[in-house]
Amino acid sequence: MLYMNYKAFFIKGDDGYIVAECPAIPGCVSQGKTLQEAKKNIKEAIELCFECYKEDKKEIPKDRTRIAEIAVAI
């Protein structure tokens, strides 16, 4: 079995849930009540997306995501 790493980002919503998104896979979004739960759920979402890619005989996208903090004046 081949393992690959994918980046995800997490944003806490006004409702207290943490929304998780994997930008390398369009539409791959999940959430959780805690960061730990959001991480578990986005991992499952990524794996489910991969199953769909395989069933449709589509190439699994590589993660080319770069994350950087940008300082801005306020």
Secondary structure, DSSP 4 states (H G I P E B T S, - for coil): --------EEEE-TTS-EEEE-TTSTT-EEEESSHHHHHHHHHHHHHHHHHHHHHTTPPPPP------------
